[in-house]
Amino acid sequence: DADDTLDPWVVQWMADNPLRAGVFDTLDPAILELARGDNPFPVTREIARVTDDEVGGVPV
């Protein structure tokens, strides 16, 4: 498979959801604020912290 070929289910999802699959020409300030991560939705559960001391035998 070529790297530039999308799976059929992805193509279908993009066709079914054109507003979510497209690229914005400009970013509305409200969307930009949400994209930067400081959004008004509080986290309702503790997020686990995951770290690796080694990856494939190589210290990181």
mmCIF file as Biopython writes it, N, C-alpha, C and O atoms, coordinates in Angstrom:
data_model
#
loop_
_atom_site.group_PDB
_atom_site.id
_atom_site.type_symbol
_atom_site.label_atom_id
_atom_site.label_alt_id
_atom_site.label_comp_id
_atom_site.label_asym_id
_atom_site.label_entity_id
_atom_site.label_seq_id
_atom_site.pdbx_PDB_ins_code
_atom_site.Cartn_x
_atom_site.Cartn_y
_atom_site.Cartn_z
_atom_site.occupancy
_atom_site.B_iso_or_equiv
_atom_site.auth_seq_id
_atom_site.auth_asym_id
_atom_site.pdbx_PDB_model_num
ATOM 1   N N  . ASP A ? 1  ? 0.830   -1.196 0.000  1.0 0.0 1  A 1 
ATOM 2   C CA . ASP A ? 1  ? 0.000   0.000  0.000  1.0 0.0 1  A 1 
ATOM 3   C C  . ASP A ? 1  ? 0.870   1.253  0.000  1.0 0.0 1  A 1 
ATOM 4   O O  . ASP A ? 1  ? 1.876   1.322  0.706  1.0 0.0 1  A 1 
ATOM 5   N N  . ALA A ? 2  ? 0.486   2.209  -0.772 1.0 0.0 2  A 1 
ATOM 6   C CA . ALA A ? 2  ? 1.199   3.485  -0.794 1.0 0.0 2  A 1 
ATOM 7   C C  . ALA A ? 2  ? 0.850   4.288  0.456  1.0 0.0 2  A 1 
ATOM 8   O O  . ALA A ? 2  ? -0.256  4.177  0.985  1.0 0.0 2  A 1 
ATOM 9   N N  . ASP A ? 3  ? 1.794   5.093  0.920  1.0 0.0 3  A 1 
ATOM 10  C CA . ASP A ? 3  ? 1.562   5.910  2.114  1.0 0.0 3  A 1 
ATOM 11  C C  . ASP A ? 3  ? 0.526   6.999  1.878  1.0 0.0 3  A 1 
ATOM 12  O O  . ASP A ? 3  ? -0.064  7.506  2.832  1.0 0.0 3  A 1 
ATOM 13  N N  . ASP A ? 4  ? 0.295   7.368  0.614  1.0 0.0 4  A 1 
ATOM 14  C CA . ASP A ? 4  ? -0.632  8.460  0.337  1.0 0.0 4  A 1 
ATOM 15  C C  . ASP A ? 4  ? -2.047  7.977  0.009  1.0 0.0 4  A 1 
ATOM 16  O O  . ASP A ? 4  ? -2.852  8.746  -0.516 1.0 0.0 4  A 1 
ATOM 17  N N  . THR A ? 5  ? -2.356  6.717  0.312  1.0 0.0 5  A 1 
ATOM 18  C CA . THR A ? 5  ? -3.678  6.158  0.046  1.0 0.0 5  A 1 
ATOM 19  C C  . THR A ? 5  ? -4.449  6.029  1.358  1.0 0.0 5  A 1 
ATOM 20  O O  . THR A ? 5  ? -3.970  5.421  2.316  1.0 0.0 5  A 1 
ATOM 21  N N  . LEU A ? 6  ? -5.640  6.604  1.387  1.0 0.0 6  A 1 
ATOM 22  C CA . LEU A ? 6  ? -6.472  6.526  2.588  1.0 0.0 6  A 1 
ATOM 23  C C  . LEU A ? 6  ? -7.289  5.246  2.585  1.0 0.0 6  A 1 
ATOM 24  O O  . LEU A ? 6  ? -7.684  4.748  1.530  1.0 0.0 6  A 1 
ATOM 25  N N  . ASP A ? 7  ? -7.537  4.721  3.773  1.0 0.0 7  A 1 
ATOM 26  C CA . ASP A ? 7  ? -8.421  3.569  3.899  1.0 0.0 7  A 1 
ATOM 27  C C  . ASP A ? 7  ? -9.829  3.979  3.468  1.0 0.0 7  A 1 
ATOM 28  O O  . ASP A ? 7  ? -10.220 5.131  3.659  1.0 0.0 7  A 1 
ATOM 29  N N  . PRO A ? 8  ? -10.586 3.061  2.896  1.0 0.0 8  A 1 
ATOM 30  C CA . PRO A ? 8  ? -11.943 3.393  2.440  1.0 0.0 8  A 1 
ATOM 31  C C  . PRO A ? 8  ? -12.838 3.962  3.541  1.0 0.0 8  A 1 
ATOM 32  O O  . PRO A ? 8  ? -13.653 4.844  3.272  1.0 0.0 8  A 1 
ATOM 33  N N  . TRP A ? 9  ? -12.700 3.474  4.777  1.0 0.0 9  A 1 
ATOM 34  C CA . TRP A ? 9  ? -13.559 3.998  5.849  1.0 0.0 9  A 1 
ATOM 35  C C  . TRP A ? 9  ? -13.221 5.448  6.164  1.0 0.0 9  A 1 
ATOM 36  O O  . TRP A ? 9  ? -14.094 6.209  6.579  1.0 0.0 9  A 1 
ATOM 37  N N  . VAL A ? 10 ? -11.954 5.844  5.970  1.0 0.0 10 A 1 
ATOM 38  C CA . VAL A ? 10 ? -11.557 7.237  6.205  1.0 0.0 10 A 1 
ATOM 39  C C  . VAL A ? 10 ? -12.163 8.133  5.131  1.0 0.0 10 A 1 
ATOM 40  O O  . VAL A ? 10 ? -12.679 9.210  5.430  1.0 0.0 10 A 1 
ATOM 41  N N  . VAL A ? 11 ? -12.098 7.688  3.892  1.0 0.0 11 A 1 
ATOM 42  C CA . VAL A ? 11 ? -12.692 8.442  2.788  1.0 0.0 11 A 1 
ATOM 43  C C  . VAL A ? 11 ? -14.187 8.629  3.031  1.0 0.0 11 A 1 
ATOM 44  O O  . VAL A ? 11 ? -14.722 9.715  2.812  1.0 0.0 11 A 1 
ATOM 45  N N  . GLN A ? 12 ? -14.859 7.572  3.482  1.0 0.0 12 A 1 
ATOM 46  C CA . GLN A ? 12 ? -16.294 7.658  3.750  1.0 0.0 12 A 1 
ATOM 47  C C  . GLN A ? 12 ? -16.583 8.612  4.901  1.0 0.0 12 A 1 
ATOM 48  O O  . GLN A ? 12 ? -17.523 9.403  4.824  1.0 0.0 12 A 1 
ATOM 49  N N  . TRP A ? 13 ? -15.782 8.548  5.974  1.0 0.0 13 A 1 
ATOM 50  C CA . TRP A ? 13 ? -15.980 9.441  7.117  1.0 0.0 13 A 1 
ATOM 51  C C  . TRP A ? 13 ? -15.810 10.892 6.690  1.0 0.0 13 A 1 
ATOM 52  O O  . TRP A ? 13 ? -16.590 11.756 7.089  1.0 0.0 13 A 1 
ATOM 53  N N  . MET A ? 14 ? -14.788 11.161 5.878  1.0 0.0 14 A 1 
ATOM 54  C CA . MET A ? 14 ? -14.553 12.531 5.412  1.0 0.0 14 A 1 
ATOM 55  C C  . MET A ? 14 ? -15.711 13.019 4.543  1.0 0.0 14 A 1 
ATOM 56  O O  . MET A ? 14 ? -16.087 14.189 4.614  1.0 0.0 14 A 1 
ATOM 57  N N  . ALA A ? 15 ? -16.277 12.133 3.726  1.0 0.0 15 A 1 
ATOM 58  C CA . ALA A ? 15 ? -17.427 12.503 2.904  1.0 0.0 15 A 1 
ATOM 59  C C  . ALA A ? 15 ? -18.661 12.759 3.769  1.0 0.0 15 A 1 
ATOM 60  O O  . ALA A ? 15 ? -19.450 13.655 3.474  1.0 0.0 15 A 1 
ATOM 61  N N  . ASP A ? 16 ? -18.827 11.984 4.824  1.0 0.0 16 A 1 
ATOM 62  C CA . ASP A ? 16 ? -19.979 12.131 5.720  1.0 0.0 16 A 1 
ATOM 63  C C  . ASP A ? 16 ? -19.847 13.318 6.672  1.0 0.0 16 A 1 
ATOM 64  O O  . ASP A ? 16 ? -20.854 13.801 7.190  1.0 0.0 16 A 1 
ATOM 65  N N  . ASN A ? 17 ? -18.629 13.794 6.911  1.0 0.0 17 A 1 
ATOM 66  C CA . ASN A ? 17 ? -18.361 14.864 7.883  1.0 0.0 17 A 1 
ATOM 67  C C  . ASN A ? 17 ? -17.496 15.956 7.264  1.0 0.0 17 A 1 
ATOM 68  O O  . ASN A ? 17 ? -16.374 16.172 7.722  1.0 0.0 17 A 1 
ATOM 69  N N  . PRO A ? 18 ? -17.982 16.649 6.240  1.0 0.0 18 A 1 
ATOM 70  C CA . PRO A ? 18 ? -17.134 17.620 5.544  1.0 0.0 18 A 1 
ATOM 71  C C  . PRO A ? 18 ? -16.672 18.788 6.416  1.0 0.0 18 A 1 
ATOM 72  O O  . PRO A ? 18 ? -15.584 19.322 6.196  1.0 0.0 18 A 1 
ATOM 73  N N  . LEU A ? 19 ? -17.471 19.188 7.391  1.0 0.0 19 A 1 
ATOM 74  C CA . LEU A ? 19 ? -17.058 20.309 8.240  1.0 0.0 19 A 1 
ATOM 75  C C  . LEU A ? 19 ? -15.919 19.929 9.178  1.0 0.0 19 A 1 
ATOM 76  O O  . LEU A ? 19 ? -15.109 20.780 9.543  1.0 0.0 19 A 1 
ATOM 77  N N  . ARG A ? 20 ? -15.850 18.674 9.566  1.0 0.0 20 A 1 
ATOM 78  C CA . ARG A ? 20 ? -14.802 18.233 10.486 1.0 0.0 20 A 1 
ATOM 79  C C  . ARG A ? 20 ? -13.565 17.750 9.746  1.0 0.0 20 A 1 
ATOM 80  O O  . ARG A ? 20 ? -12.475 17.718 10.317 1.0 0.0 20 A 1 
ATOM 81  N N  . ALA A ? 21 ? -13.721 17.374 8.479  1.0 0.0 21 A 1 
ATOM 82  C CA . ALA A ? 21 ? -12.614 16.800 7.725  1.0 0.0 21 A 1 
ATOM 83  C C  . ALA A ? 21 ? -11.846 17.843 6.926  1.0 0.0 21 A 1 
ATOM 84  O O  . ALA A ? 21 ? -10.761 17.559 6.418  1.0 0.0 21 A 1 
ATOM 85  N N  . GLY A ? 22 ? -12.392 19.037 6.811  1.0 0.0 22 A 1 
ATOM 86  C CA . GLY A ? 22 ? -11.770 20.058 5.974  1.0 0.0 22 A 1 
ATOM 87  C C  . GLY A ? 22 ? -10.749 20.896 6.713  1.0 0.0 22 A 1 
ATOM 88  O O  . GLY A ? 22 ? -10.606 20.817 7.933  1.0 0.0 22 A 1 
ATOM 89  N N  . VAL A ? 23 ? -10.051 21.695 5.943  1.0 0.0 23 A 1 
ATOM 90  C CA . VAL A ? 23 ? -9.054  22.621 6.484  1.0 0.0 23 A 1 
ATOM 91  C C  . VAL A ? 23 ? -9.677  24.006 6.514  1.0 0.0 23 A 1 
ATOM 92  O O  . VAL A ? 23 ? -10.359 24.403 5.569  1.0 0.0 23 A 1 
ATOM 93  N N  . PHE A ? 24 ? -9.448  24.739 7.588  1.0 0.0 24 A 1 
ATOM 94  C CA . PHE A ? 24 ? -9.993  26.085 7.712  1.0 0.0 24 A 1 
ATOM 95  C C  . PHE A ? 24 ? -9.118  27.084 6.961  1.0 0.0 24 A 1 
ATOM 96  O O  . PHE A ? 24 ? -7.891  27.011 7.026  1.0 0.0 24 A 1 
ATOM 97  N N  . ASP A ? 25 ? -9.751  28.020 6.246  1.0 0.0 25 A 1 
ATOM 98  C CA . ASP A ? 25 ? -9.000  29.110 5.622  1.0 0.0 25 A 1 
ATOM 99  C C  . ASP A ? 25 ? -8.517  30.079 6.694  1.0 0.0 25 A 1 
ATOM 100 O O  . ASP A ? 25 ? -7.400  30.592 6.624  1.0 0.0 25 A 1 
ATOM 101 N N  . THR A ? 26 ? -9.363  30.322 7.682  1.0 0.0 26 A 1 
ATOM 102 C CA . THR A ? 26 ? -9.011  31.178 8.812  1.0 0.0 26 A 1 
ATOM 103 C C  . THR A ? 26 ? -9.524  30.503 10.074 1.0 0.0 26 A 1 
ATOM 104 O O  . THR A ? 26 ? -10.417 29.657 10.018 1.0 0.0 26 A 1 
ATOM 105 N N  . LEU A ? 27 ? -8.962  30.876 11.193 1.0 0.0 27 A 1 
ATOM 106 C CA . LEU A ? 27 ? -9.424  30.330 12.464 1.0 0.0 27 A 1 
ATOM 107 C C  . LEU A ? 27 ? -10.178 31.402 13.230 1.0 0.0 27 A 1 
ATOM 108 O O  . LEU A ? 27 ? -9.652  32.480 13.507 1.0 0.0 27 A 1 
ATOM 109 N N  . ASP A ? 28 ? -11.406 31.088 13.562 1.0 0.0 28 A 1 
ATOM 110 C CA . ASP A ? 28 ? -12.206 31.952 14.404 1.0 0.0 28 A 1 
ATOM 111 C C  . ASP A ? 28 ? -11.506 32.057 15.756 1.0 0.0 28 A 1 
ATOM 112 O O  . ASP A ? 28 ? -10.992 31.052 16.245 1.0 0.0 28 A 1 
ATOM 113 N N  . PRO A ? 29 ? -11.467 33.231 16.373 1.0 0.0 29 A 1 
ATOM 114 C CA . PRO A ? 29 ? -10.786 33.362 17.670 1.0 0.0 29 A 1 
ATOM 115 C C  . PRO A ? 29 ? -11.273 32.367 18.720 1.0 0.0 29 A 1 
ATOM 116 O O  . PRO A ? 29 ? -10.478 31.917 19.546 1.0 0.0 29 A 1 
ATOM 117 N N  . ALA A ? 30 ? -12.557 32.014 18.711 1.0 0.0 30 A 1 
ATOM 118 C CA . ALA A ? 30 ? -13.070 31.042 19.683 1.0 0.0 30 A 1 
ATOM 119 C C  . ALA A ? 30 ? -12.478 29.661 19.432 1.0 0.0 30 A 1 
ATOM 120 O O  . ALA A ? 30 ? -12.140 28.953 20.381 1.0 0.0 30 A 1 
ATOM 121 N N  . ILE A ? 31 ? -12.350 29.274 18.178 1.0 0.0 31 A 1 
ATOM 122 C CA . ILE A ? 31 ? -11.750 27.978 17.848 1.0 0.0 31 A 1 
ATOM 123 C C  . ILE A ? 31 ? -10.272 27.994 18.186 1.0 0.0 31 A 1 
ATOM 124 O O  . ILE A ? 31 ? -9.744  27.019 18.721 1.0 0.0 31 A 1 
ATOM 125 N N  . LEU A ? 32 ? -9.603  29.094 17.879 1.0 0.0 32 A 1 
ATOM 126 C CA . LEU A ? 32 ? -8.180  29.211 18.177 1.0 0.0 32 A 1 
ATOM 127 C C  . LEU A ? 32 ? -7.933  29.095 19.681 1.0 0.0 32 A 1 
ATOM 128 O O  . LEU A ? 32 ? -6.974  28.448 20.102 1.0 0.0 32 A 1 
ATOM 129 N N  . GLU A ? 33 ? -8.782  29.713 20.482 1.0 0.0 33 A 1 
ATOM 130 C CA . GLU A ? 33 ? -8.637  29.627 21.939 1.0 0.0 33 A 1 
ATOM 131 C C  . GLU A ? 33 ? -8.781  28.181 22.412 1.0 0.0 33 A 1 
ATOM 132 O O  . GLU A ? 33 ? -8.016  27.730 23.265 1.0 0.0 33 A 1 
ATOM 133 N N  . LEU A ? 34 ? -9.747  27.460 21.869 1.0 0.0 34 A 1 
ATOM 134 C CA . LEU A ? 34 ? -9.920  26.053 22.237 1.0 0.0 34 A 1 
ATOM 135 C C  . LEU A ? 34 ? -8.732  25.215 21.783 1.0 0.0 34 A 1 
ATOM 136 O O  . LEU A ? 34 ? -8.301  24.308 22.495 1.0 0.0 34 A 1 
ATOM 137 N N  . ALA A ? 35 ? -8.206  25.512 20.613 1.0 0.0 35 A 1 
ATOM 138 C CA . ALA A ? 35 ? -7.076  24.746 20.086 1.0 0.0 35 A 1 
ATOM 139 C C  . ALA A ? 35 ? -5.820  24.940 20.922 1.0 0.0 35 A 1 
ATOM 140 O O  . ALA A ? 35 ? -4.959  24.060 20.965 1.0 0.0 35 A 1 
ATOM 141 N N  . ARG A ? 36 ? -5.711  26.069 21.576 1.0 0.0 36 A 1 
ATOM 142 C CA . ARG A ? 36 ? -4.524  26.338 22.396 1.0 0.0 36 A 1 
ATOM 143 C C  . ARG A ? 36 ? -4.615  25.689 23.765 1.0 0.0 36 A 1 
ATOM 144 O O  . ARG A ? 36 ? -3.674  25.786 24.553 1.0 0.0 36 A 1 
ATOM 145 N N  . GLY A ? 37 ? -5.709  25.039 24.063 1.0 0.0 37 A 1 
ATOM 146 C CA . GLY A ? 37 ? -5.790  24.204 25.243 1.0 0.0 37 A 1 
ATOM 147 C C  . GLY A ? 37 ? -6.358  24.828 26.498 1.0 0.0 37 A 1 
ATOM 148 O O  . GLY A ? 37 ? -6.687  24.094 27.430 1.0 0.0 37 A 1 
ATOM 149 N N  . ASP A ? 38 ? -6.491  26.124 26.573 1.0 0.0 38 A 1 
ATOM 150 C CA . ASP A ? 38 ? -7.053  26.736 27.772 1.0 0.0 38 A 1 
ATOM 151 C C  . ASP A ? 38 ? -8.552  26.883 27.566 1.0 0.0 38 A 1 
ATOM 152 O O  . ASP A ? 38 ? -9.050  27.979 27.310 1.0 0.0 38 A 1 
ATOM 153 N N  . ASN A ? 39 ? -9.266  25.771 27.682 1.0 0.0 39 A 1 
ATOM 154 C CA . ASN A ? 39 ? -10.688 25.806 27.390 1.0 0.0 39 A 1 
ATOM 155 C C  . ASN A ? 39 ? -11.508 25.696 28.670 1.0 0.0 39 A 1 
ATOM 156 O O  . ASN A ? 39 ? -10.989 25.310 29.717 1.0 0.0 39 A 1 
ATOM 157 N N  . PRO A ? 40 ? -12.785 26.036 28.580 1.0 0.0 40 A 1 
ATOM 158 C CA . PRO A ? 40 ? -13.627 26.081 29.781 1.0 0.0 40 A 1 
ATOM 159 C C  . PRO A ? 40 ? -14.131 24.722 30.257 1.0 0.0 40 A 1 
ATOM 160 O O  . PRO A ? 40 ? -14.883 24.660 31.230 1.0 0.0 40 A 1 
ATOM 161 N N  . PHE A ? 41 ? -13.741 23.643 29.606 1.0 0.0 41 A 1 
ATOM 162 C CA . PHE A ? 41 ? -14.245 22.334 29.999 1.0 0.0 41 A 1 
ATOM 163 C C  . PHE A ? 41 ? -13.324 21.718 31.036 1.0 0.0 41 A 1 
ATOM 164 O O  . PHE A ? 41 ? -12.197 21.344 30.712 1.0 0.0 41 A 1 
ATOM 165 N N  . PRO A ? 42 ? -13.778 21.606 32.274 1.0 0.0 42 A 1 
ATOM 166 C CA . PRO A ? 42 ? -12.906 21.058 33.313 1.0 0.0 42 A 1 
ATOM 167 C C  . PRO A ? 42 ? -12.712 19.552 33.150 1.0 0.0 42 A 1 
ATOM 168 O O  . PRO A ? 42 ? -13.594 18.844 32.664 1.0 0.0 42 A 1 
ATOM 169 N N  . VAL A ? 43 ? -11.568 19.094 33.556 1.0 0.0 43 A 1 
ATOM 170 C CA . VAL A ? 43 ? -11.290 17.665 33.561 1.0 0.0 43 A 1 
ATOM 171 C C  . VAL A ? 43 ? -12.062 17.054 34.715 1.0 0.0 43 A 1 
ATOM 172 O O  . VAL A ? 43 ? -11.978 17.539 35.844 1.0 0.0 43 A 1 
ATOM 173 N N  . THR A ? 44 ? -12.809 16.001 34.447 1.0 0.0 44 A 1 
ATOM 174 C CA . THR A ? 44 ? -13.644 15.403 35.483 1.0 0.0 44 A 1 
ATOM 175 C C  . THR A ? 44 ? -13.010 14.180 36.121 1.0 0.0 44 A 1 
ATOM 176 O O  . THR A ? 44 ? -13.569 13.601 37.053 1.0 0.0 44 A 1 
ATOM 177 N N  . ARG A ? 45 ? -11.849 13.784 35.625 1.0 0.0 45 A 1 
ATOM 178 C CA . ARG A ? 45 ? -11.157 12.651 36.233 1.0 0.0 45 A 1 
ATOM 179 C C  . ARG A ? 45 ? -9.660  12.909 36.164 1.0 0.0 45 A 1 
ATOM 180 O O  . ARG A ? 45 ? -9.176  13.665 35.322 1.0 0.0 45 A 1 
ATOM 181 N N  . GLU A ? 46 ? -8.952  12.269 37.057 1.0 0.0 46 A 1 
ATOM 182 C CA . GLU A ? 46 ? -7.507  12.435 37.085 1.0 0.0 46 A 1 
ATOM 183 C C  . GLU A ? 46 ? -6.889  11.777 35.850 1.0 0.0 46 A 1 
ATOM 184 O O  . GLU A ? 46 ? -7.252  10.663 35.474 1.0 0.0 46 A 1 
ATOM 185 N N  . ILE A ? 47 ? -5.961  12.483 35.236 1.0 0.0 47 A 1 
ATOM 186 C CA . ILE A ? 47 ? -5.283  11.960 34.059 1.0 0.0 47 A 1 
ATOM 187 C C  . ILE A ? 47 ? -3.990  11.298 34.508 1.0 0.0 47 A 1 
ATOM 188 O O  . ILE A ? 47 ? -3.169  11.907 35.193 1.0 0.0 47 A 1 
ATOM 189 N N  . ALA A ? 48 ? -3.824  10.049 34.115 1.0 0.0 48 A 1 
ATOM 190 C CA . ALA A ? 48 ? -2.631  9.300  34.515 1.0 0.0 48 A 1 
ATOM 191 C C  . ALA A ? 48 ? -1.397  9.878  33.840 1.0 0.0 48 A 1 
ATOM 192 O O  . ALA A ? 48 ? -1.462  10.366 32.712 1.0 0.0 48 A 1 
ATOM 193 N N  . ARG A ? 49 ? -0.295  9.819  34.528 1.0 0.0 49 A 1 
ATOM 194 C CA . ARG A ? 49 ? 0.971   10.257 33.955 1.0 0.0 49 A 1 
ATOM 195 C C  . ARG A ? 49 ? 1.736   9.010  33.522 1.0 0.0 49 A 1 
ATOM 196 O O  . ARG A ? 49 ? 1.912   8.071  34.299 1.0 0.0 49 A 1 
ATOM 197 N N  . VAL A ? 50 ? 2.181   9.018  32.290 1.0 0.0 50 A 1 
ATOM 198 C CA . VAL A ? 50 ? 2.905   7.882  31.740 1.0 0.0 50 A 1 
ATOM 199 C C  . VAL A ? 50 ? 4.289   8.355  31.326 1.0 0.0 50 A 1 
ATOM 200 O O  . VAL A ? 50 ? 4.428   9.331  30.590 1.0 0.0 50 A 1 
ATOM 201 N N  . THR A ? 51 ? 5.303   7.660  31.802 1.0 0.0 51 A 1 
ATOM 202 C CA . THR A ? 51 ? 6.672   7.992  31.403 1.0 0.0 51 A 1 
ATOM 203 C C  . THR A ? 51 ? 7.402   6.708  31.041 1.0 0.0 51 A 1 
ATOM 204 O O  . THR A ? 51 ? 7.052   5.625  31.509 1.0 0.0 51 A 1 
ATOM 205 N N  . ASP A ? 52 ? 8.401   6.845  30.218 1.0 0.0 52 A 1 
ATOM 206 C CA . ASP A ? 52 ? 9.257   5.720  29.855 1.0 0.0 52 A 1 
ATOM 207 C C  . ASP A ? 52 ? 10.681  6.066  30.261 1.0 0.0 52 A 1 
ATOM 208 O O  . ASP A ? 52 ? 11.179  7.146  29.944 1.0 0.0 52 A 1 
ATOM 209 N N  . ASP A ? 53 ? 11.327  5.158  30.955 1.0 0.0 53 A 1 
ATOM 210 C CA . ASP A ? 53 ? 12.738  5.336  31.261 1.0 0.0 53 A 1 
ATOM 211 C C  . ASP A ? 53 ? 13.597  4.719  30.168 1.0 0.0 53 A 1 
ATOM 212 O O  . ASP A ? 53 ? 14.740  5.122  29.951 1.0 0.0 53 A 1 
ATOM 213 N N  . GLU A ? 54 ? 13.021  3.728  29.482 1.0 0.0 54 A 1 
ATOM 214 C CA . GLU A ? 54 ? 13.715  3.055  28.390 1.0 0.0 54 A 1 
ATOM 215 C C  . GLU A ? 54 ? 12.732  2.763  27.279 1.0 0.0 54 A 1 
ATOM 216 O O  . GLU A ? 54 ? 11.584  2.395  27.525 1.0 0.0 54 A 1 
ATOM 217 N N  . VAL A ? 55 ? 13.192  2.929  26.063 1.0 0.0 55 A 1 
ATOM 218 C CA . VAL A ? 55 ? 12.399  2.553  24.901 1.0 0.0 55 A 1 
ATOM 219 C C  . VAL A ? 55 ? 13.287  1.687  24.027 1.0 0.0 55 A 1 
ATOM 220 O O  . VAL A ? 55 ? 14.306  2.150  23.515 1.0 0.0 55 A 1 
ATOM 221 N N  . GLY A ? 56 ? 12.907  0.453  23.860 1.0 0.0 56 A 1 
ATOM 222 C CA . GLY A ? 56 ? 13.704  -0.463 23.054 1.0 0.0 56 A 1 
ATOM 223 C C  . GLY A ? 56 ? 15.110  -0.644 23.586 1.0 0.0 56 A 1 
ATOM 224 O O  . GLY A ? 56 ? 16.055  -0.816 22.815 1.0 0.0 56 A 1 
ATOM 225 N N  . GLY A ? 57 ? 15.255  -0.607 24.916 1.0 0.0 57 A 1 
ATOM 226 C CA . GLY A ? 57 ? 16.565  -0.789 25.527 1.0 0.0 57 A 1 
ATOM 227 C C  . GLY A ? 57 ? 17.431  0.458  25.535 1.0 0.0 57 A 1 
ATOM 228 O O  . GLY A ? 57 ? 18.575  0.407  25.986 1.0 0.0 57 A 1 
ATOM 229 N N  . VAL A ? 58 ? 16.906  1.587  25.042 1.0 0.0 58 A 1 
ATOM 230 C CA . VAL A ? 58 ? 17.665  2.842  24.994 1.0 0.0 58 A 1 
ATOM 231 C C  . VAL A ? 58 ? 17.102  3.780  26.047 1.0 0.0 58 A 1 
ATOM 232 O O  . VAL A ? 58 ? 15.904  4.062  26.037 1.0 0.0 58 A 1 
ATOM 233 N N  . PRO A ? 59 ? 17.943  4.274  26.962 1.0 0.0 59 A 1 
ATOM 234 C CA . PRO A ? 59 ? 17.437  5.211  27.973 1.0 0.0 59 A 1 
ATOM 235 C C  . PRO A ? 59 ? 16.997  6.529  27.331 1.0 0.0 59 A 1 
ATOM 236 O O  . PRO A ? 59 ? 17.646  7.056  26.427 1.0 0.0 59 A 1 
ATOM 237 N N  . VAL A ? 60 ? 15.872  7.038  27.832 1.0 0.0 60 A 1 
ATOM 238 C CA . VAL A ? 60 ? 15.358  8.313  27.312 1.0 0.0 60 A 1 
ATOM 239 C C  . VAL A ? 60 ? 15.167  9.304  28.432 1.0 0.0 60 A 1 
ATOM 240 O O  . VAL A ? 60 ? 14.742  10.434 28.191 1.0 0.0 60 A 1 
#
